[in-house]
């Protein structure tokens, strides 16, 4: 299953899309960007893909949302779809213990699950730092919009990462929201304190 998807993004093919490097991440960027008169985006949406996937997985989202959500369709939205770095487990935002979690779930080992959701995964701190830089660069690309106009969305490992990133921010620098699709908890004691 982990090898069934190619973790190499396909070339950009839709109008209004470009591939840019932001904070060291290759990103598919779609929509409004800054101009000489300041912010040209009302909102920036950063979408993080799941384990061993690509930034193209949600590339249809701008078109879908602009036609199905009238209020959103009337806004100038900048979308950024970063590509996770290649790791031993595939394209991943940080090192996720896939085998440990699968084994714990299959054996219903509650103690193992409790340990796994409390342990800080390798690479999480580096991910937090580089993603904070990505959020700053996306805000700048959108013309300097405030953090409250940034939405983080993610699927699976991307969802976990999105929520973790949002929880790292100071209250006066909080993001507009998080879309958490099919994720799971990590560092639960830290998350609980920050929530």
N, C-alpha and C positions, 0 to 999 in steps of 0.2 A: 504494500500500500504506500509506504513512504517513497518508493522509487517510481510509482506509477505516474507521477506528474513531473514534467520537466521543470527544473528550477531556474531556467534561463528565460528571461522575458523576451517576447517577440517584439519586433520593431513596431514603432508607432505607425498607425494607419488612419486614424480619424482626424478630421479637421479640428483645429483648436487644441490639439495635443502636441506636446513636445517632450523630449527626454532631456532632463537636466540633472546635474549633480548638485545636491543640496546637503550640506553638512556631511559630505562624504558618502551619501547614499545616492545611488542612481534612482531617479524618480520620474515617473510619468506624471506630467503636469497638464491640467486641463482647465481652461476657463480664464477668468479675469486676472490680470496682473497689474502691478502699479504703473502709473503714468506720471507725467510731469506735474499734474495737479493734485497729487496725493493718492489716497486709497481709491482703487477702482473696484475693490471687492467689498461686498457687504459681509461676507462670511468665507472662512477657509475651512475646508474639510480634509483631514489627513486620514487616509484609510490604510490600515496595516493588514497584510495578508496572513494566512495561516502557515503552519509548518510545511516547508518544502514546496511552497507555491510561488507565484510570481506577482508582480505588481499589476499584471494584466487581468488578474482574476476578478477585479471589481471595476475595470475600466469602462464598463457600460453604465455604471451607476449615474454619472452626470446626465446622460440622456434619459434614463429611466426616471430619475427624480424630477428633472425639469418638466416632464410631461405628466407625471402622476401627482405631484405635489405643487399645486398652483402657486401657493405663497412662496415656496422655495424657487419655483420656476421664474418668478418675477424678480428674484434677487441676482446680483452678480456674485457668483460663487467661484472661488479658486479651489480646485481639487488637487491634492498631491498624493500620489500612490508610490511610496518608497519601496525599494527592493531590499529584502533582508540579506545580510551577508551570508556567504557559504560557510557552513560549519560541518563537523563530522556527521551530524544528523541530517544535513541538508540545509536549505535556506531557512535560517532561524534568527530571530532577534537576539536571542541569548541561548545558552546551553540548557535545553529542556531534557530532563531525565525520562525519556519516553519509556524505556524498558522498565525502569523502576516503578513508574506510575501504572503501566499496564500490568505488571506482575502483582502489585499491591491491589489493584482493582479486581483482577481475576481470582486472587486467593481471598478477597474480602478481608485483607489484613488491615484492620482499622489503625493499628499502631504505626504501621509503615506509611499509610496515607497521612496520618497526623504529622509524622516526621517530615514527609515530602512537602506538605503544604506550609510548613514552618521554616524549612531550610531556604536560605537565599541561594538561588541558582547561580552557577558560574556565569560570568558575563553580564549579569543584570545591572551592576553598577556602571559598567562601561556603556551599556545600552541606554541607561537613564541619562548619562552625560551627553552622548551623541544625539539622542532624540530631543533633548532640551535645545540643542543647537539647531536641529532640524525645524522644530517648532518656531524658533526665532527667525530662521531664514524664510520659512513659509510666510510668517507674518510680514516680514520685510517685502517679500515678493508681492504680497497682496496690498502693499502700500502703507505698511505700518499699522495695520489694524490691531486693536487691543486683544489680549488673550481671551477675553470674554466673547470674542467673535470667532474663536477657533473651536472646532469640534473634532475630537479624535474618535475614530471608528475602527473596529478590528474584528476579525473572525478567528476563533480558536486561539492559537498562540498570539495572534495579533490583538485579539480582544483582551487577553490577559495583560499584554504589554501596554495597550492603550489605557486601561484602568490604572495600572501601576504608575504610568507616567503622570496621569492627571492627579493622582494622590500625592505625588512628590512636590507639587507646586504649592507655594505659599497662598493663603486665603486671598490676599490682595492681588495675586497674579493667577487666579483660578481660570481654567478654561471654561468655555461655554457649555460643554457637555461631553459625554462619552456614550458611544453606541457599542454595547458589549454583546457580540453575537457568538454563542456557543463556546464560551470561555469557561475557565475554572479558576479557583483561588490559588494564590501563592502567597508567601510571606504573610500569612493571615493575621498574625499578632500585630505586625506593622500596619497592615491595611486597616485593621479594626481601630487602632489608635488614631490613624489619620482620617478615617471616616468620621 
